[in-house]
């Protein structure tokens, strides 16, 4: 076990920052502009993956960028947990970039340069969050991510898009500037540091009401984690173009929220302090409420992206639930669900976008028979749905299995019941979509668009990424070793 000083984590953050400059320079040459997006994604993923062997062999990689004051610095650290999030966000960015090119060109979207530039900054911020060594660095990149994604949410510039972006901005900024900063000040005042520690920064600190309160400042202050009642920015952000929804609701933004909450649970509070303050079980019941309520909301939504958004609210709380139960299996389940949910949910959003590009349909009630017109898209949707429900051999089964075992280890049968009921609800809002697509008669309601339904055809540039991420979900279900090994290292 040793700490290696290396500039690599900072380079991983910089890769897409440089790309942003090149994207802006070549704004009027789309092919070159998109080439920089793809290249930056490949380089970023290459740098992240190059650090995996060192982390797997038990080392951590550190790099201090600037020190302001004792205990307050911008510092990067690559450990198993950070590597988990960085691997997912950098790998899926490559697919999202290809998908974005196909989507933005097919729908002839405006302001594509701004879109790709903000996209690149978002990914720099996500990797910055993954590799943060302390709460100060995490806070800085968390804020960058909020700023970079506001123009993406409001991309269409319609009154609805502007309202969605405003709500998104106000929610994320008000919570981070009040609750989150309060939590960070309390931790710094108590310990004189904000550094993440493998066994918890607060290990050995006497428990106090102040620390109990501070924890909830983090739980709700990281509003990107979408725990009720600070979740409603997420469905409002659905006005964004679908590739943005995929980025927001599968990879970068929401995962940054739950990742940050898990960082606080594992590496600020630690299992010891969480148990002493009874925070684990309190949190587990709060997020269980979110899981059930979000699933019920999803059942009532006809808009496909809104249904997926509420599904995301519930699935994020599975991740927090796993960490909060504080048993070895549940914590592993929570950590690997960051990856499993990312692959499956990005597939589902890609499918929603594919349906929109080819048929301009956005409501579930309009999808009768569309599976025959768009077999690849709807087959991928079916695979993503199975993962969300938790059916083998798809990725979601592995997480839910560990979470269920964890709830038994914790002797929390009500939590096990929540997992089972929510899986039934997941099936209740996903399987009817698949049934409609494949087993109902196609309705030709296309005369409004002056088109004929024969013209519904899948766009290869849009379909290839969603087929690959669907295959990725199955591979993660069959061979979960990479993320399982990292998860077991995190809780060791």
Buried (B, 14 or more C-beta within 10 A) or exposed (E): EEEBEBEBBBBBBBBBBBBBEBBBEBBEEBEEBBBBBBBBBBBBBEBBBEBBEBBBEEBBBBBBBEEEEEBBBBBBBBBBBBBBBBBBBBBBBBBBBBBBBBBBBBBEBEBBBBBBBBBBBBBBBBBBBBBBBBBBBBBBBBBBBBBBBBBBBBBBEEEEBBEBBBBBBEBBBEBBEEBBBBBBBBBBEBBEBBBBBBBBBBBEBEBEEEBBEBBBBBBBBBBBBBBBEBBBBBBBBBBBBBBBBBBBBBBBBBBBBBBBBBBBBBBBBBBBBBBBBEBBBBBBBBBBEBBBBBBBBBBEBEBBBBBBBBBBBBBBBBBBBBBBBBBBBBBBBBBBBBBBBBBBBBBBBBBBBBBBBBBBBBEBEBBBBBBEBBBBBBBBBBBBBBBBBBBBBBBBBBBBBBBBBBBBBBEBEEBBEBBBBBBEBBBBBBBEBBEBBBEEEBEEEBEEEEEEBEEBEBBEBBBBBBBBBBBBBBBBBEEBEBBBBBBBBBBE
